[in-house]
Amino acid sequence: MTTDELTPPQVQDSVPRKGGRDGSGRRRMMGAGKQLHAGPLTYVVLAVFAFVSLAPLLWTMVAASRTNQRLAETPPPLWVGGNLFKNLETAWEEAGLGTAMVNSTIVATTITVGTVLFSTLAGFAFAKLRFKFSNVLLLLTIGTMMIPPQLAVVPLYLWMSELGWSNQLQTVILPTLVSAFGTFFMRQYLLQALPSELIEAARVDGASSLRIVWHVVFPAARPAMAVLGLLTFVMAWNDFLWPIIALNQQNPTVQVALNSLGTGYVPDQAVIMAGAFLGTLPLLIAFLLFGKQIVGGIMQGAIKG
C-alpha cells in the first residue's frame, strides 16, 4: 500500500510533490532560501562603475598634490605627488576655510533639519489629510519647481536687505528651509508607506495629532527622511549662487571662500584643486558615518513597502 493511498484526498491535494506543482497548480520554488552569487561579469561591471564614480575625486587629489607647472605638462600626472599637504595648507590659509567650514556646517545642518521636518509634515498633510483646496495647493507647490531660482534673486536680496540681514547666515538659511521637491517626495512616499488604517487606529485610541505625527508618521517616514536629509545636506553644502550674492568674504561659506582662490594673474590650479578637495572632505566623512544607516533605512522601507 502506497503513501498516497493512506493519505486522505484533501491532504493529497495540499501536499506538493517534489519537482512538480502544488494543489493550486503553481510550480514550487526550488532552492528557496539559497543565497544568489554574483558572477565575474557582475564584478567587472561594478568595478567599472566604481572607477568612473571615483575618478573625479581621484583626479582632484592627484592635481592637489602637484605643482602648477606639472599640471600644465603633457601627459598629465596620474598619481599622487609630494605637494599634497603643502597645497592643502596654502588653500586653507588663503581661503580662510576654518571659518567657512563652520559656517557651511551651520547652514547645511539647519537647512537639512528644517527641510526634512517641514517637508515631512507637509507631505503627510497632502497624503493623508483631507482639507479644502488640497489638490490646488499641491499643484501650486509642484508648480514652484518650474520657476528658475535665478528669477527670485533680486527681490529676495532686497527683502533681506530690508530686514537688515545682509552678510548674515540667516540670509542663506531662511529662503531654503522649505522645499517643494521635499514636500512632493515625502507625499509620494507616505501615500504607500503609511496605511490610513494605522492613523485611524491611533485616533480611536485617543492619540492627539502631535502624538500621531511623532509616534506614527515619523517612524514610517524614517527611510525617506534619511534620503531627503542626505540630498538636502549635499545641495546646501554645494550651493554657490545665492551665498555668493548674500555673503561676503568676511563671513563666507565654503563655496564662497573657494571662490577667492586663483584670483591672481596666473591662477595656481594645484591650490584651487586642494581647496576643492578640502571642501569635499566633509561630505565624504558624512557619507562614511551615516551611509550604512541611510542604506539600511532605504532597504527597510523597501521591505515594508
Secondary structure, DSSP 8 states (H G I E B T S, - for coil): --HHHHS-HHHHHHS--TTSB-TTS-B--TTTT------HHHHHHHHHHHHHHHHHHHHHHHHHTS-HHHHTSSS---S--S-HHHHHHHHHHHHTHHHHHHHHHHHHHHHHHHHHHHHHHHHHHHHH---TTHHHHHHHHHHGGGS-GGGGHHHHHHHHHHTT-TTSHHHHHGGGSS-HHHHHHHHHHHHHHS-HHHHHHHHHTT--HHHHIIIIIHHHHHHHHHHHHHHHHHHHHH--HHHHHH--TTS--HHHHHTTTT-SSS--HHHHHHHHHHHHHHHHHHHHHHHHHHHHHHHHHHHH-
